[in-house]
Amino acid sequence: MIPNAVMDAAAPAMIIDDVEFPINFEQSHFAFELAADLHDQKDVLKRHGITIKHLKALMKNTEFLSQFEEYKREWSSPKNVKERIQMKAALAVEDGMLELYQMFKDRDKAPAARLDAFKQFVQLSGSTPTKEEGGTGSGFAITINVGKHAEGNPRAGSVVIEGESSTIDAE
């Protein structure tokens, strides 16, 4: 969770080698990424265009350092366990997407493996139809009419049998 303080784009500037280096939303986001430690630090530096020299200067800046420490404290809080797990799982899924795609496209792979990869893509894309959406589905209902309901004959009338169809893997 990124605190509201990050949204303050009017934060004071910092001077590094006579070059203004503002502590703004981007640097606050950078502080959060460092504190969360979800990606390799070199990748985070590169993505934000920050050199080691700038990082050293930032870590000496009391405002940046206090933001970093606040994010680290919040991110590590027991209150954020669910969010941390969800974010890390989402990153793991994203990292595996290319491998899953390559498996899906590899004609040398077993058809069952390619189909499983395809099913995973459908599920991840949110394209799986739900029961509320209707569709053909695999359920069925059979109604058997056994004659009119006669007085004294409790078995007369109609019987409804409902069920779900299932497939059997022939591997």
Backbone hydrogen bonds, N-H to C=O, Kabsch-Sander energy under -0.5 kcal/mol:
donor,donor_aa,acceptor,acceptor_aa,energy
6,V,3,P,-1.7
7,M,4,N,-1.4
8,D,5,A,-1.4
9,A,7,M,-1.3
11,A,8,D,-0.7
14,M,21,F,-1.1
16,I,14,M,-0.5
16,I,19,V,-3.0
19,V,16,I,-1.8
21,F,14,M,-4.6
23,I,12,P,-1.8
24,N,22,P,-1.2
28,S,24,N,-2.5
29,H,25,F,-2.8
30,F,26,E,-2.3
31,A,27,Q,-2.4
32,F,28,S,-2.2
33,E,29,H,-2.6
34,L,30,F,-2.4
35,A,31,A,-2.4
36,A,32,F,-2.9
37,D,33,E,-1.5
38,L,33,E,-0.6
43,D,40,D,-0.5
44,V,40,D,-2.0
45,L,41,Q,-2.5
46,K,42,K,-2.4
47,R,43,D,-2.8
48,H,44,V,-1.8
49,G,45,L,-0.7
49,G,46,K,-0.9
50,I,45,L,-2.5
55,L,51,T,-2.4
56,K,52,I,-2.7
57,A,53,K,-1.9
58,L,54,H,-2.9
59,M,55,L,-2.6
60,K,56,K,-0.6
60,K,57,A,-0.9
61,N,57,A,-0.7
61,N,58,L,-1.2
62,T,60,K,-0.5
65,L,61,N,-2.9
66,S,62,T,-2.4
67,Q,63,E,-2.1
68,F,64,F,-3.0
69,E,65,L,-2.6
70,E,66,S,-2.2
71,Y,67,Q,-2.7
72,K,68,F,-2.5
73,R,69,E,-2.4
74,E,70,E,-2.8
75,W,71,Y,-3.2
76,S,72,K,-2.1
77,S,73,R,-0.6
77,S,74,E,-0.8
80,N,77,S,-1.8
81,V,78,P,-1.3
84,R,80,N,-2.9
85,I,81,V,-2.6
86,Q,82,K,-2.6
87,M,83,E,-2.6
88,K,84,R,-2.7
89,A,85,I,-2.6
90,A,86,Q,-2.4
91,L,87,M,-2.2
92,A,88,K,-2.2
93,V,89,A,-2.5
94,E,90,A,-2.5
95,D,91,L,-2.6
96,G,92,A,-1.6
97,M,93,V,-0.7
97,M,94,E,-0.9
100,L,96,G,-2.4
101,Y,97,M,-2.6
102,Q,98,L,-2.6
103,M,99,E,-2.1
104,F,100,L,-2.2
105,K,101,Y,-2.1
106,D,102,Q,-1.2
107,R,105,K,-0.8
109,K,106,D,-1.4
114,R,110,A,-2.2
115,L,111,P,-2.7
116,D,112,A,-2.3
117,A,113,A,-2.1
118,F,114,R,-2.3
119,K,115,L,-2.7
120,Q,116,D,-2.1
121,F,117,A,-2.1
122,V,118,F,-2.5
123,Q,119,K,-2.5
124,L,120,Q,-2.9
125,S,121,F,-2.2
126,G,122,V,-0.7
126,G,123,Q,-0.9
127,S,122,V,-1.8
128,T,122,V,-0.5
133,E,130,T,-0.9
134,G,131,K,-1.3
135,G,133,E,-0.5
140,F,163,G,-2.1
142,I,161,I,-3.0
144,I,142,I,-0.5
144,I,159,V,-2.7
145,N,143,T,-0.5
146,V,144,I,-0.6
146,V,157,G,-2.7
150,A,148,K,-0.8
153,N,150,A,-2.3
156,A,153,N,-1.3
157,G,147,G,-0.8
159,V,144,I,-2.3
161,I,142,I,-2.9
163,G,140,F,-1.9
165,S,138,S,-1.9
169,D,167,T,-0.5
